[in-house]
Structure formats: C-alpha cells, structure tokens
Amino acid sequence: MNKNIINIILVGCFVMLTSGFMLVNTIKPDGDFSYFERRKLLQPPGYSPEKLLNGQFFSDYEKYFLDQFVFRDTFRGLKAFTRLHLLNQKDNNGIYIIDGNINKIEYPLDEKAILNAAEKLNQVYERYLKELNVSYAVIPDKNYFIADKYGYPSMDYDRLLEILQNNVLDMQYIDLFAHLSIDDYYRTDIHWSQEKIIDVADIILAGMANRYPASDFEYTEKELYPFYGALYGQAALSISPDTLFYLTNAMLEKATVYDYETMTESKVYMTELFEGVDPYDIFLSGAKALITIENPEAASDKELILFRDSFGSSIAPLLLGGYSKITMVDLRYISTDLLDNYIDFTKGQDVLFLYSTQILNNSFMLR
C-alpha cells in the first residue's frame, strides 16, 4: 500500500511539473533576443501546406519551442555543467574552458574559404589599390595558442598562411602570430585586449613604413567592469568576468567618427554602449559597414584605409596617431562594388587588410 501511495505521489508530482511548465510556457510572452547567446530568438514559424506535408512545419516549431522555453538559460547551464564537470567531456557544443579561459573550437581549415579570401583581397586590389601601399595581416584565434597543447582540434594555421602567401598578390604580409599570446585576449571573449596590443600596433605601423609608432604616445588607461564577453554566454557557466580596459588621450578624445550608414558623428569610445547587448561595442560603436575617424591632431597628413572585422575596432585607435584619417571598411556589410562611391582611392593612402582567422575560414560572408 505504501508503495502504491509513493507511486501515486511521484506520478502526481510529474503531472504537476509538466503541466506547470506547459502553463508557464503558454502564458509567457515570447522573447525577442537572448542577451547571453547574443542572438535573436526564433518566433512562431509561418504555416503553409507545403511545410506541413514535408515535415518542416513541425521541425520549425520544435526549434521555436526550444528557443522560447522557460528557464532556458538555467537548463543550458545545467547541461554545460553536466557535460564538462560530471561526464568529463572535453567540450560542450564546441565550447571548452582552460584555466577559466573560454574558447570555441574552429575546425577544420576550409581551404576553399581561405582561397576565396585571397581572391577577394586581389579583387579589391585590382579594382582600387594598384597605386597604393598595401599590406595584409592575420589575427590568430585563441585556439592557436592552446588547442593542441590540451588535445583539442584546431585548424592548420601554417596551411592557412601558405595559401594566402601563395595567392595574395602585390601586397606585403605583416606577421602578427609571433607577437601575440593567449594573455593578449579576453578570457570570456574572442577579441584581443586593447591595452595588451600596443606592440602589435607598432608592428603594423612599422610594416606600413609609418614613422609614428603607437608606443610613442601616452595613454590614460580607463577600465569598465564587469565585462562578459560573447563566449561567456555561449559557455552557459558561472565564470569570473573580464575587466575591459581602453586607452585614451587628448588626441583620441578630439577625434571624430563618422558613420556613413546613419550619417551621424560619434566618438572613438562610446562607453554608454558598455551596458548594451555587446559591451565590446564601446570601440567605435561596434560593427559598421563604413566609418571614418578624423584626427585633427595627427602627426602627419597620411591616410589609412583599413579593411577589417571586429578586431579592427580596438586597434584602430592605436594606429591613429600617425594618420589624419582612417577609413574603416567591413566587407561583411558593404559590397566591394560600392566602395568608390564613398572612398577616394587616389590620395596615396596606406591600405591594410586585417582579418581574424575565424573570418578568413568563413570568408564567403565577405561581399
């Protein structure tokens, strides 16, 4: 009899639990965005007879329910903790953690994507840059420094550089790999820390024969805390946050940033964005198709055109001392065909293609 009572209680608790979850999920308004995952959440999928017959309708609804499930982040954290700490699996959905440093596996090397990146650089060069001083540099992702050491797969970086050097034409390669370490990157994010890369800025400037190294300028170091990087949310675990430092001085405070998309001016550092979706956006307001930085206190009248991804946002201020103007182009958001509508390529500018290995390995996003 006691056993039957226990079974009834267990069944009743199960029914109440599942019914409660169903009720809460029914009345809970759908979310639009996941702060921790840095992405939009799926909304109710549209219906069509074709989707119903081929099964896509039910598949889409399953994904929608998973995105909108109540306590989603709590269950994500429980899953990550179980996989990494109880089951001793090496990663959770490609995320692994070494000494508090969160990393995302980037594997394997996509040689077609690297070749496409080389062809894109050549295309831009042939169309606009033939008479200019053009260089390119590659930023390694964090796996380069620790993946092999701890038994995680990583792309073949030597092969990546070999493909670029064999196929990128008429441009000087600036090696950054030898001047970076895992300590130059945030623990909870993919990006490098600005205060750690003054020497990298010097290497880039020297490679372009600019006579005004970043280290010649004095900076005031400002800090913002806590900084939860993009990888923090993907890890879904409780890890101590980073401190975000940014370097400023009178020259950088007087510089003006112009956004061609919104046709508005702003500052180099937009600290009010630290409380937004991506705190890293304090550097030049984040992802932008085309912006310029005007430096009224430049040591020369030289200009730089910087083709970049998000890493460029934090290093560009360190390059500014030797340039009166930096034009920053993100080919993920603007077509190559439109560039001469906005940029005068006849002024003898320096040109730098600065891309991370993640972007090069997924280069078909470049337009």
DRENPA-201547 format. One record per residue: x, y, z of N, C-alpha, C in turn; residue in three letters. Coordinates in pm, whole numbers, plus 50000, padded with zeros to 5 digits. Atoms other than C-alpha are relative to their C-alpha. Example, Ala and Ser with C-alpha at 12.3 -4.5 7.8 and 13.67 -1.06 7.14 Angstrom:
% DRENPA-201547
500894988150000512304955050780500905012050000ALA499184988149994513674989450714499235010950073SER
% end
This chain:
% DRENPA-201547
500844987950000500005000050000500875012650000MET499114988549995502795023950091500685002249866ASN499354998850130504485016049760499075006549899LYS500974994050092501285024749570499835015050026ASN500134985949966501005057649758501185007949946ILE498804993350050504605066249671499925001749848ILE500124999250147503945058249303499015010749960ASN501014989950031500815079749306500565014050020ILE499404986949973502735108549463500985003849891ILE499024997250105505535105449206499335003749869LEU500724997050124503085104548916499335013650009VAL500644987149982501185133949062500995011549988GLY498974989550010504395154149101500455001949856CYS499594999050140505385145848744498965007349917PHE501094993550074501985156348609499965015050033VAL500024985949960502065188648811501175007649940MET498814993350054505595196448697499865002749851LEU500144998350145504935190648328498865009649966THR501134990950025501575208348345500395014450034SER499564986749964503195237548523500895006249894GLY499144994950107505895240748259499185003649877PHE500834997350117503265238647986499205012850019MET500794988149973501135265348153500865012649993LEU499114988349999504065289048213500465003449858VAL499564997650137505305284547856498885005449913ASN501144995250077501805291347725499745014750024THR500344986249966501315324147911501195009549991ILE498804991450004504925336647896500135006549864LYS499784993450130505445363047624501314995249937PRO498785004150070507975353047361501085010650013ASP498884990949999511395368347398500475003149859GLY499494996150131513005386747110501494997249984ASP498545000750009516665383947197500574993250123PHE499295006149889518975362847412501275008050026SER498824992149966521485385247587501244991150011TYR498855008749977523715355947684500504993749871PHE499585006450125523725339747340500285010149889GLU499754989350096523945373247158499354997349864ARG500695002750125521335363646901498505001850018ARG501454999249996517685368146810499394986250023LYS500715012549975515315341546937498974997649891LEU500965003450104513085323046693498595003850042LEU501404996649979509495334746659499124989349936GLN500865010550056506435313646567500154999149848PRO499805001550145507065299346219498695001249925PRO501184998950084504675306245937499524986349953GLY500605012750044502305279145817499775000249850TYR500395002150140501925265745467499764985149981SER500255014350023500545232645333501274992449963PRO498765006650041503945225145180500864996650122GLU499215002549880505715228845516499394988950084LYS500665010449923503115206745681500264986249940LEU499845012950066503465178945424501434995050004LEU498625004650002507255178245414500634999550139ASN499515001149863507625180045794500755012050051GLY499234988549956509385213645803499265008150106GLN500814992449905506495229545995500254995250143PHE499795005549865506965205946292501455002050045PHE498614997649968510745209246275500235014450043SER499864985949964510495247246281499385003050135ASP500654997649872508085246346573500814994350116TYR499165005849895510385223646770501145009650034GLU498924990549976513245248446726499475012650069LYS500624988249938510905277346817499734997550149TYR500285003149861509785259947138501274999350083PHE498735000949928513385252647236500565013950030LEU499504986449980514305289347190499215007550107ASP500874992249912511335302147393499694992950132GLN500315007949881511335275747668500375007650126PHE499784993049874511045289948019501214994050070VAL498765004049932514275288348224501024994049903PHE499085005350102516185281847902501465001350043ARG498614997949962519415297048033500414991250118ASP499705008849887519195277048356500284985849953THR499805013650052518845244448165501264999249915PHE498755000050077521695254547931501194998850094ARG498925000749903523915259848233500114986250063GLY500005013449941522885226548386500594989949902LEU499475009150103523645208648058501515001749988LYS498574997650013527055225248027500764994650120ALA499355004949879527965217348389500074984850001PHE500055014650001526895181148349501014994349902THR499105005350103528835175748027501475002050037ARG498614996849977532035192948135500544995050134LEU499505002849866532225185248508499564986450056HIS500465012949950530165153848572500364988749904LEU499685010250100530655134748247501435001349947LEU498604997750040534165149048195500195000149848ASN499824998350144533555156047828500865012349975GLN499014989550025536125178747666499385013349957LYS500624987550043533675204047523498494998750008ASP501454999550004530045214647520499615008549880ASN500384993050124528775223647173501165008249943ASN498844993250055532305232847067500655010150091GLY499434990849902532975254047375500804992050104ILE499215006449896535795243847610500685010750084TYR499474990449904537385260447910501324994850055ILE498695003349947541065260248007500425011050097ILE499564990449897542045277248335499165012949997ASP500904988550001538995300048317499955007549870GLY499994993650132539685309247954499054992249908ASN501015006650082536685301747733500425000749853ILE499585000850139537425290347380498954992749918ASN500935006750091535375279647080500804993349889LYS499265007650099536695252446853499735005549860ILE500094995750140537395265046499500744989549918GLU499415011650066537975233646293498974994149904TYR498635000250053538735222146030500275012449916PRO499674989450095540525245745795499214997949872LEU500735000450127538325253645495500885006649894ASP499044994650096540905257445219499315008149890GLU500734992450101538265269144971499665014050051LYS500304986849942537295297245208501255008850005ALA498764992249996540925307845251500375004849859ILE499724996150138541425307744874499035010949955LEU500984989650033538215328044839500395013450063ASN499554987749934539585353245091501145006349921ALA498894994750080542775356544887499495006349872ALA500574994650124540735361844572499265013150025GLU500704987549966538645388444747501005011350019LYS498984989749983541775407444852500575004249864LEU499494996850133543105405144496499005008149919ASN501054992850073539775417044357499975014750041GLN500014986249952539795448044577501265007349953VAL498744993950043543435454544494499955003849853TYR500014997550144542965451644117499065011449964GLU501004989950036539965474344120500345013850054ARG499864987049934541075501844359501415003750046TYR498844997549915544525498444513501354999149930LEU498755003050071547165493844243501125010050029LYS498974989849981548985526444314500275003050148GLU499914997149857548785524244694500954990450071LEU499145008249916550935509944973499124990150077ASN500995009649951549035477745054500684988750077VAL499515011049917549675452445331498814991850050SER501045007949935547745424245494500584992850120TYR499585007049878547895407545835498864991150047ALA500975009949952546145378246001500084999450152VAL500085000949854544985376646364499614985850038ILE500375013749962545075341346510498914999950107PRO500985001649892542115329746716500674993250119ASP499405004849876542695317647071500414985449993LYS499635014150012542825281146966501454998249957ASN498635001150049546175287846801500984998150115TYR499065000049888547785291647143499834988250094PHE500215010249896546205263647346499354987149953ILE500765011850040544175238647141500874987449995ALA499135011850012547005214647051500544995650134ASP499405003149870548515216647397499064991950088LYS500975006849914545285204447560499164989749925TYR500655011050072544215179647293498715003549929GLY501194995850074541565199947110500355002049852TYR499724997950144541245201246730500095014849967PRO499894986250046542295233246558500404999849853SER499684999350141542755244646203501514999849978MET498595000250037546075241146022500415014349964ASP499674985950020547375276646064501145001949901TYR498904999050096550555270345869499474998949857ASP500595001550133548485258745573499195012349963ARG500774987850026546205289045606500935011049947LEU499074989550042549175312745581500654996649867LEU499395004150127550695292345299499085003249882GLU500964997150108547525295545089499965015049972ILE500054985550019547385333045148501275005149932LEU498744994850054551045338945074500234995549856GLN499865004750138550845318344755499005006349905ASN501084995250087547715335444627499705014950012ASN500204985549989547575371144761501155006849926VAL499014994250090549375392444503500265014750034LEU499624985949994551245425544525499715006750134ASP500214994449867550735430044899501074994650095MET499015004249901553195428745186499294993350117GLN500555007049885552455403645461500685004850128TYR499504995949868552835415945822499674988850098ILE500205011449911553315387046065499655004750141ASP500414996749863551375391046392500074987950092LEU500055012249920551445354646508501114999850105PHE498855000849909554895357846666499935010450111ALA500054989049904553875388746864498774999450091HIS501215001449919550685375847027500104987550086LEU500115011749913549935351747311498584999350053SER501365001649947546815338547483499685010950102ILE500224989649899547305365247752499575013349939ASP500404987650067546585392247491498505000449970ASP501425001150033542955380847462499174999850128TYR500925001349888539945383547691499734985350029TYR500325013849964539105351847882498594996249958ARG501405003150028535375354547809499555004449861THR500354994550131535535368147455501054995549899ASP499075004150105537195361147120501065010749973ILE499174988850044538845395447093501255001950086HIS498814996249925542215408847197499695012150087TRP500174988849906542535433747485500845011749952SER499314988650060543455468447365501285003650072GLN498804995849925545925475747645501174990449981GLU498955009950019547885444247552500635000549861LYS499595001150141548395451747182500675012749946ILE499254988350048550365484347168501184995549915ILE498875005150078553345463947048499564994749864ASP500555004950128551155447946780499725011849907VAL500224988050080550095482446662501325005349945ALA498674995650047553795491646642500494991549884ASP499595009150107554485460846427499275003449871ILE500804996650118551665470246190500475013149939ILE499584986950049552735506446163501384999449936LEU498665001550058556355496846103499934992749867ALA500155007550125555235472145836499495008649887GLY500514990850102553495500545655500895012349986MET499014989150006556535523345699499455013050056ALA500484988149931554615547345922500995003550111ASN498924995849910557075567646131499535003850140ARG500534995649871554805572846432499424988050076TYR500485011849929554585541346648499015003550111PRO501004997949895551695537646891500655001850136ALA499334999349870554135533647179500645013650027SER499464986649979555395569247128498995009350067ASP501054991549944552075582947253499684995650143PHE500405003049863550985584947615498494997850006GLU501425003349988547645569747714499584999750146TYR500625002149870545375570548011499164987349991THR500715012850003544045536048093498715001150082GLU501305000049934540325535048175499484985750005LYS500505013649989538515503948294498494999850020GLU501435002549987534975490648274499814985650048LEU500175013149938533795461548486498554998450045TYR499455012350054532325435848467499764999049849PRO500145002450143532885426348102499734985249977PHE500375013550037531025395047997500054998949848TYR499835001150143532265386247650499024990549935GLY500945008250076530405367847376500114985250036ALA499825014249968531895334247477499444996650138LEU500555002449866530635338547834498594994249989TYR501365004950016527025334047726499944986549934GLY499995012950069527875305247496500454988850093GLN499535010149905529655287147779498904995950097ALA501155002649912526495289747996500424995450139ALA499515003349867528565286148313500405012750074LEU499634988649918529395309148601501535001150004SER498564997850010532905322248524500255014850031ILE499724986149964534525353648659500155008549875SER499954991450119534155382648414501375006449980PRO498804992150029536915402348248499805014450045ASP500044985449993537755438748301500365005349863THR499724994150130537575458647980500755013150022LEU499204987849995540335484647952499985006749863PHE499804992850125540505511747691500985011450025TYR498934990249991543335536047621499605012949931LEU500424987350058542655572647563501045010850030THR499174988149978544405606247544499295011849935ASN500664988050053543635641747433499754998849850ALA500175001650144544145632847066498784991349969MET501135009050025541665603747078498685006250044LEU501234993549955539155624547273499515010449899GLU500384989950099539215651046998499664994149864LYS500305006350129538945626346710498504998149983ALA501425001750029535565623346539499804988149907THR500345012050077533955592146395498735002849922VAL501184997850083531535594346103499524986549946TYR500635012350046529135565746025499215003149873ASP500644997350129528125565545657498614994249990TYR501335006250005525115543445721498955008750068GLU500954991849926523435565345982500215014949977THR499644986050027525135597645863500055008150129MET499884993449870525965606446223501474999750045THR498674999649942529105616146412499974994750143GLU499905005149864530265599746733501465000950045SER498674999749943533365594446945500704986649978LYS499245012450013536125568446934499514989750101VAL500475009149896534945553447262498585003950042TYR501404997849965531195550447319499704992050126MET500085007649876531235540047684498574997150043THR501395002649965527465542347713499514986649944GLU500395012950058527285510647498500484988250084LEU499515011049915529015490647771498854992550066PHE501165006449937525625483347923499064993849897GLU500865005350106524205472047588500204985149978GLY499965014250034523955438347418501444994949991VAL498605004050013527675436947334500895011150054ASP499184989449941529935457147567501225003749915PRO498844997250085532795454447314499685011249900TYR500404989350092530795479447105500465013850044ASP499484986849960532355507547308501085004649902ILE498984996550098535135506147048499345003349866PHE500514995350130533905527046752498584995449972LEU501425003250011530275517146818499734986349940SER500245013750045530755481046708500024998249850GLY499995003850142530055465246370499385011049915ALA500444989550091529765491646098500544997049860LYS499575002650137529925488745719501145009149959ALA499024990250046531905520645663500015011950096LEU499854988349914533205546845905501355006649972ILE498724993150005535945572945909500305005950137THR499544993449878538005585846201500885011549956ILE499234988050033539275621346158500825004250122GLU499094996649892542295631246365500565014149978ASN499534986350022542765669146387501395002650056PRO498674998149941545995664646587501004989849946GLU499135010250058547665639646355501425005049983ALA498594996550018551435638946335500375001249853ALA499764998950144551165636745954498655001249930SER501244999150075548605641745679499704986949926ASP500195013050062548815605045579498634994250036LYS501285006649974545595584545549500174984849991GLU500015014649999544895547845615498614995049963LEU501245007250028542215525545463500164986250063ILE499905012349924541605496145696498814990949967LEU501015010350023539655465845569500084990450118PHE499895006349869538745448345889498754992350038ARG501155005549931536475427146104499935006650137ASP500214993449871535565434046468501305002450077SER498724997749932539185431046586500555013949969PHE499484987050040539945463046397499475011550084GLY500604989149923537665483446622500885004450116SER499214996449882540025482046919501445003649967SER498624996350033543355485146737500075013049919ILE499984987750082542375513946505500375012450082ALA499584988149924542625540046786501505000650027PRO498565000349976546225528846846500795003249874LEU499344996850127547055533946478499825014649961LEU500464986850046545515568646462501065010950011LEU499044989249978548485589146587500765004149875GLY499244997050120550285586746254499165002549877GLY500894997850114547245593146037499015011350029TYR501014989449986544995622945978498594994349983SER501315006050024542195599645872500174985049981LYS500085014450023541405562745896498604996949949ILE501275004750055538675548545675499914985050025THR500145014149961537395515345808498864993649922MET500945006850089535635491145574499794985850051VAL500345013849962533835459345681499234993649885ASP500595005850120533155438645370498944989650031LEU501155008349966530675417245561498695007649980ARG501214991850000528255446445541499915009749882TYR500044991150116529145465845225500664992949883ILE499495006650119529715453644872501265006949949SER498794994750062533115457844709499675009949889THR500374991750115531345473444409499645014350039ASP500474986749958530185503344617501105008850058LEU498984992949923533485513844768500395013449940LEU499564987250059534445540744516498915010650002ASP501044989849978531105557944585500295008350125ASN499774993649872532465567144928501475003250027TYR498584998649969536265564844918500765004949877ILE499124995050106538735584744708501314992350011ASP498815008649997541475559644626501195006149926PHE498944993750080543725584944452500955008350084THR499244991149912545375600844756501274993750056LYS498775006149952548295577144808499914994650141GLY500175004949864546865561545123500784987050025GLN499625013449958548285532445317498724991750005ASP501155009049996545985502245297500404987550078VAL499755012149923545765473445544498764991149999LEU501025010349980543665441745524500354992750130PHE499755005849867543395429845885498814991150036LEU501105009349977541315398445937500424988950096TYR499785011249910541005371946206499854986949924SER500085013050065541355335246122498554995049993THR501415004250005537655329846206499315005449875GLN500634994050118536585353845931500584994049872ILE499385005850119539095340245679499484985949974LEU500485013850014537875304845746498514999449966ASN501424998950039534325316945676499845011749904ASN499874987750080535205342045405498905002249898SER501064998150098532185336345186498975010450048PHE500854989049952530445362245406500485013549950MET499484987450053532675389145252499355003049866LEU500814996650117530795408044984500825006849891ARG
% end
